[in-house]
Amino acid sequence: MKKLPRLDELLQYKNTLVIKRFSILFPQFKQDAEKIFEDMLSYLWLCKKFELDKSQCKDSPELNFTCVMHKEMEIIDEMWHAFILVTVDYANFCEQYFGEFLHHLPEMGEEIDKNFEVDTEIFRQELSLFLSYIYDNLGENTLKRWFSQYLEAYQAT
């Protein structure tokens, strides 16, 4: 991977086609579509930053979690899906900003739950670390949007 771009530089990237497609699919989020697009970019940046941090500090207890799209962030995931479907733009974006294609692995939800028991305490610890990492790197407002505001709006539909 090439050097991680500065977040403010990454957030300069715009894609009206993706935002338009997303707004058609999720008309209730039309007013927030540009911000959700920025949050999706921030999430991708955060995952790459986490990957770098983890490679540099393998044994850091603060990094003992998985950078994953949580259920509360579902609308951000939907924006990522909309972006991926504009394949040429998505591939070019990934190459330009990260030097590699960023793959999306689907969350298996109930299928995993049936075959895999999650240790509640470990989940809580990892979630706490992930939330702290978001807070430290993207701030309180982002954390609130991702884990409260978007969830409430998504569930209301």
MIVOBA-408676 format. One record per residue (C-alpha): residue number from 0; residue in three letters; x, y negated, z. Coordinates in pm, whole numbers, plus 32768, in hexadecimal, padded with zeros to 4 digits. Each point is the difference from the previous one (the first is absolute). Last residue first. Example, Ala and Ser with C-alpha at 12.3 -4.5 7.8 and 13.67 -1.06 7.14 Angstrom:
<pts>
+-----+-----+------+------+------+
!   k !   r !    x !    y !    z !
+-----+-----+------+------+------+
!   1 ! ser ! 8557 ! 806A ! 82CA !
!   0 ! ala ! 7F77 ! 8158 ! 8042 !
+-----+-----+------+------+------+
</pts>
This chain:
<pts>
+-----+-----+------+------+------+
!   k !   r !    x !    y !    z !
+-----+-----+------+------+------+
! 156 ! thr ! 713D ! 7E96 ! 82EC !
! 155 ! ala ! 8028 ! 7F9E ! 816E !
! 154 ! gln ! 8113 ! 8103 ! 802B !
! 153 ! tyr ! 80DC ! 7F49 ! 7F09 !
! 152 ! ala ! 7FCB ! 7EAE ! 80A9 !
! 151 ! glu ! 804E ! 808A ! 8159 !
! 150 ! leu ! 8132 ! 80BA ! 7F81 !
! 149 ! tyr ! 8081 ! 7ED0 ! 7F46 !
! 148 ! gln ! 7FED ! 7F22 ! 8135 !
! 147 ! ser ! 8082 ! 80F8 ! 8100 !
! 146 ! phe ! 8135 ! 80CB ! 7FB4 !
! 145 ! trp ! 8089 ! 7F5A ! 7EC7 !
! 144 ! arg ! 7F85 ! 7EA2 ! 8043 !
! 143 ! lys ! 806D ! 8003 ! 816D !
! 142 ! leu ! 815B ! 8085 ! 7FAA !
! 141 ! thr ! 8027 ! 7EFD ! 7EEF !
! 140 ! asn ! 7FA4 ! 7EE9 ! 80F1 !
! 139 ! glu ! 80F3 ! 8080 ! 8109 !
! 138 ! gly ! 8134 ! 7FFA ! 7F29 !
! 137 ! leu ! 8095 ! 80AD ! 7ED0 !
! 136 ! asn ! 814A ! 8091 ! 807B !
! 135 ! asp ! 7FDE ! 800E ! 817C !
! 134 ! tyr ! 7E86 ! 8035 ! 7FFC !
! 133 ! ile ! 8014 ! 8110 ! 7EF8 !
! 132 ! tyr ! 8116 ! 80AE ! 80C1 !
! 131 ! ser ! 7F3C ! 7FE2 ! 8144 !
! 130 ! leu ! 7ED0 ! 809C ! 7F58 !
! 129 ! phe ! 80D9 ! 811E ! 7F7E !
! 128 ! leu ! 8099 ! 803B ! 8158 !
! 127 ! ser ! 7EA7 ! 8007 ! 80A2 !
! 126 ! leu ! 7F83 ! 80EA ! 7EF1 !
! 125 ! glu ! 8124 ! 80EB ! 803F !
! 124 ! gln ! 7FC1 ! 8006 ! 8177 !
! 123 ! arg ! 7E89 ! 802F ! 7FD5 !
! 122 ! phe ! 8030 ! 811A ! 7F04 !
! 121 ! ile ! 80FB ! 80A9 ! 80E9 !
! 120 ! glu ! 7F02 ! 7FEB ! 811C !
! 119 ! thr ! 7EE4 ! 8085 ! 7F29 !
! 118 ! asp ! 80C3 ! 812D ! 7F81 !
! 117 ! val ! 7F68 ! 8037 ! 7EAA !
! 116 ! glu ! 7F7A ! 8156 ! 7FAD !
! 115 ! phe ! 8031 ! 8069 ! 7E9A !
! 114 ! asn ! 7F2B ! 80DC ! 7F23 !
! 113 ! lys ! 7EA6 ! 7F69 ! 8023 !
! 112 ! asp ! 8087 ! 7EA2 ! 8045 !
! 111 ! ile ! 80D6 ! 800D ! 7EC7 !
! 110 ! glu ! 7ED3 ! 8040 ! 7F22 !
! 109 ! glu ! 7F3E ! 7EFA ! 80C3 !
! 108 ! gly ! 80E6 ! 7EE8 ! 7F93 !
! 107 ! met ! 80ED ! 8065 ! 7EE7 !
! 106 ! glu ! 80A7 ! 7EB0 ! 7FD9 !
! 105 ! pro ! 8071 ! 7FDE ! 7E9B !
! 104 ! leu ! 816F ! 7FD8 ! 7FAC !
! 103 ! his ! 8049 ! 7EC2 ! 7F42 !
! 102 ! his ! 814B ! 7FED ! 7F4C !
! 101 ! leu ! 80D4 ! 7EC7 ! 7FF7 !
! 100 ! phe ! 80C3 ! 7FFB ! 7EB9 !
!  99 ! glu ! 8164 ! 7F8A ! 802E !
!  98 ! gly ! 80D8 ! 7EC7 ! 7FFD !
!  97 ! phe ! 7F32 ! 7F61 ! 8113 !
!  96 ! tyr ! 7F91 ! 7EAF ! 7F75 !
!  95 ! gln ! 8027 ! 8020 ! 7E88 !
!  94 ! glu ! 7FD7 ! 817A ! 7FED !
!  93 ! cys ! 7ECA ! 8005 ! 80D8 !
!  92 ! phe ! 7F64 ! 7EDB ! 7F46 !
!  91 ! asn ! 804A ! 809E ! 7EAD !
!  90 ! ala ! 7F5E ! 8149 ! 806B !
!  89 ! tyr ! 7ECF ! 7F49 ! 8086 !
!  88 ! asp ! 7FDB ! 7F26 ! 7ECB !
!  87 ! val ! 801C ! 812C ! 7F18 !
!  86 ! thr ! 7F14 ! 80D4 ! 80D2 !
!  85 ! val ! 7EDD ! 7F15 ! 8036 !
!  84 ! leu ! 7F67 ! 8126 ! 80BA !
!  83 ! ile ! 8108 ! 7FDB ! 810F !
!  82 ! phe ! 7F84 ! 7EA1 ! 804E !
!  81 ! ala ! 7E96 ! 806D ! 8036 !
!  80 ! his ! 8079 ! 811D ! 80DF !
!  79 ! trp ! 80D3 ! 7F0A ! 80C9 !
!  78 ! met ! 7ECC ! 7F25 ! 8028 !
!  77 ! glu ! 7F41 ! 812D ! 8085 !
!  76 ! asp ! 811C ! 8041 ! 80F6 !
!  75 ! ile ! 7FDE ! 7E9C ! 807D !
!  74 ! ile ! 7E8B ! 8043 ! 802E !
!  73 ! glu ! 8052 ! 8137 ! 80CB !
!  72 ! met ! 80DB ! 7F4D ! 80FF !
!  71 ! glu ! 7F3B ! 807B ! 812E !
!  70 ! lys ! 802E ! 8164 ! 7F81 !
!  69 ! his ! 8178 ! 7FDF ! 8027 !
!  68 ! met ! 80ED ! 7FDC ! 7ED9 !
!  67 ! val ! 8147 ! 809B ! 806E !
!  66 ! cys ! 8153 ! 7F91 ! 807E !
!  65 ! thr ! 8050 ! 812F ! 80D5 !
!  64 ! phe ! 807B ! 7FD3 ! 8162 !
!  63 ! asn ! 8141 ! 801A ! 80CA !
!  62 ! leu ! 808C ! 7EB2 ! 7F8E !
!  61 ! glu ! 800A ! 7F5E ! 8159 !
!  60 ! pro ! 80B9 ! 8136 ! 8082 !
!  59 ! ser ! 8128 ! 7FAC ! 7F1D !
!  58 ! asp ! 80B3 ! 8142 ! 7FA3 !
!  57 ! lys ! 8016 ! 7FCD ! 7E89 !
!  56 ! cys ! 8061 ! 7E91 ! 8012 !
!  55 ! gln ! 8075 ! 7FA5 ! 7EA0 !
!  54 ! ser ! 7F23 ! 80FA ! 7F47 !
!  53 ! lys ! 7ED8 ! 7FA8 ! 80E0 !
!  52 ! asp ! 802C ! 7E8D ! 7FC1 !
!  51 ! leu ! 8009 ! 803B ! 7E89 !
!  50 ! glu ! 7EC9 ! 80DD ! 7FFF !
!  49 ! phe ! 7F51 ! 7F0A ! 80E7 !
!  48 ! lys ! 8053 ! 7EE4 ! 7F12 !
!  47 ! lys ! 7F73 ! 80CE ! 7EDF !
!  46 ! cys ! 7EC0 ! 8042 ! 80C3 !
!  45 ! leu ! 7FE5 ! 7E91 ! 8068 !
!  44 ! trp ! 8028 ! 7F8D ! 7E97 !
!  43 ! leu ! 7EE9 ! 80E9 ! 7F8F !
!  42 ! tyr ! 7F25 ! 7F80 ! 811D !
!  41 ! ser ! 804F ! 7E96 ! 7FAB !
!  40 ! leu ! 7F9C ! 803E ! 7E96 !
!  39 ! met ! 7EB6 ! 8096 ! 807B !
!  38 ! asp ! 7FD2 ! 7ED4 ! 80E4 !
!  37 ! glu ! 8039 ! 7F16 ! 7EDA !
!  36 ! phe ! 7EF7 ! 80BC ! 7F37 !
!  35 ! ile ! 7F17 ! 7FF0 ! 812D !
!  34 ! lys ! 8039 ! 7E88 ! 800A !
!  33 ! glu ! 7FAC ! 7FE2 ! 7E8E !
!  32 ! ala ! 7EC9 ! 80D9 ! 8029 !
!  31 ! asp ! 7F73 ! 7F47 ! 812C !
!  30 ! gln ! 7EE7 ! 7F46 ! 7F4E !
!  29 ! lys ! 7FB5 ! 8131 ! 7F27 !
!  28 ! phe ! 7FEF ! 80E9 ! 812C !
!  27 ! gln ! 7E88 ! 804A ! 7FEA !
!  26 ! pro ! 8030 ! 8031 ! 7E8A !
!  25 ! phe ! 80D4 ! 8137 ! 803D !
!  24 ! leu ! 8028 ! 80B0 ! 7EB0 !
!  23 ! ile ! 7FD7 ! 7EBE ! 7F39 !
!  22 ! ser ! 80E2 ! 7F41 ! 80EE !
!  21 ! phe ! 8108 ! 8114 ! 7FE7 !
!  20 ! arg ! 8001 ! 7FE8 ! 7E85 !
!  19 ! lys ! 8023 ! 7E83 ! 8011 !
!  18 ! ile ! 8117 ! 8015 ! 8101 !
!  17 ! val ! 80B9 ! 8100 ! 7F2D !
!  16 ! leu ! 7FDA ! 7F31 ! 7EC4 !
!  15 ! thr ! 8065 ! 7EC0 ! 80B5 !
!  14 ! asn ! 8153 ! 808C ! 8061 !
!  13 ! lys ! 80D5 ! 7F1A ! 80D5 !
!  12 ! tyr ! 8165 ! 8024 ! 8083 !
!  11 ! gln ! 8062 ! 7EDB ! 80E0 !
!  10 ! leu ! 7FCB ! 80E7 ! 8129 !
!   9 ! leu ! 8141 ! 80B7 ! 7FA5 !
!   8 ! glu ! 80CA ! 7EC0 ! 8023 !
!   7 ! asp ! 7F68 ! 7FB6 ! 8156 !
!   6 ! leu ! 804C ! 8166 ! 806B !
!   5 ! arg ! 816E ! 7FE4 ! 7FAB !
!   4 ! pro ! 8060 ! 8114 ! 7F12 !
!   3 ! leu ! 8095 ! 8144 ! 8084 !
!   2 ! lys ! 814E ! 8040 ! 7F58 !
!   1 ! lys ! 7FF5 ! 810B ! 7EF1 !
!   0 ! met ! 7F86 ! 8159 ! 804F !
+-----+-----+------+------+------+
</pts>
